[in-house]
């Protein structure tokens, strides 16, 4: 065996990732393209602060998965690190744990004080079902993939990941990246729709202060919602159950340590594992397809239609209450908490500097979280029936 410096160096380089990138023809080129996409997503997450907690980890998982010979890919049968982390996605562990953290950080008080907010949260799921039908009828996606695409309209990343991992795991990376990208772009996507479908005088409406919600009501609410919704749609149990458990930790007054853990340590750990796992599914062969472009397009349509549905019902509630509801809060019915509520607040203050819509918008916002989870449960029940 030749142990000369030239031979050893040649063997090292021949087995390196550089050889896989530049000496493997079209496959190497695809990996190079995916690495560049990962760099772009890292830039958006770090420099532009687009959903950085998840976009940075997803992008880095994508980078690791597309470095040739790294043996970290999570969607093939090997013992790579990301393969084992990905079991948390396949077994539906990470999204419910994320929902527990979201529940611990969420105040359902505005929704309890104004139950009619549930209507706006439900209306903002319009994009989910229209995008589902559009993906099915216009692009010819199978019903399971169409359902996974439609759920992007809920603007709820963990829900999109859970539904896709169950119904169409081969499209997980495209759907997850689309979902989180559009969530990050809420301040750009929503305002034009909000202005187009509302009148200036309605956007200037000042809403009256919400009533004070008792602690007893806050304790009863997560218990009641979990019981009623899960009995109606058992497939929502992982998401609704963990969301309400996290909120119960927060409001019951006797589980402060669990509340703190759910909000911080557990949430951060699961976010890292979830982001890396999802990013690592973005292998070049499955991501660089025409279907990915269609998914990203339909995801945008779903998100825009969800905003439209919330705003239109905001207009209807404004009319029905004779000007007591500012229709801008309807846009917060998408479940991107609390970003969508902040956008409603910002747009309201642009029209009337003395306006303060944030707490009013939080009602539809948290209702949207429940609504998107219910829509997910509906699809998880419906799709196997349609395919069976």
Secondary structure, DSSP 4 states (H G I P E B T S, - for coil): ----HHHHHHHHHHTSHHHHHHSSHHHHHHHHHHHHHHHHHHHHHHTS-SSHHHHHHHHHHHHHHTSTT----SSSSS--HHHHHTHHHHTT-HHHHHHHHHHHH---HHHHHTTTHHHHHHHTTHHHHHHHHHHHHTS---HHHHHHHHGGGG--HHHHHHHHHHH-GGGHHHHHHHHHHHHHTHHHHHHHHHHHTS-HHHHTPPPPPPPPPPHHHHHHHHHHHHHHHHHH-GGGHHHHHHHHHHHHHHHSSS-HHHHHHHHTHHHHHHHHHHHHHHHTT--HHHHSSHHHHHHHHHHHHHHHHHHHHHHHHHHHHHHHTTS-S-GGGGGGGSS-TTHHHHHHHHHHHHH-TT---HHHHHHHHHHHHHHHHHHHHHHHHHHHHHH-
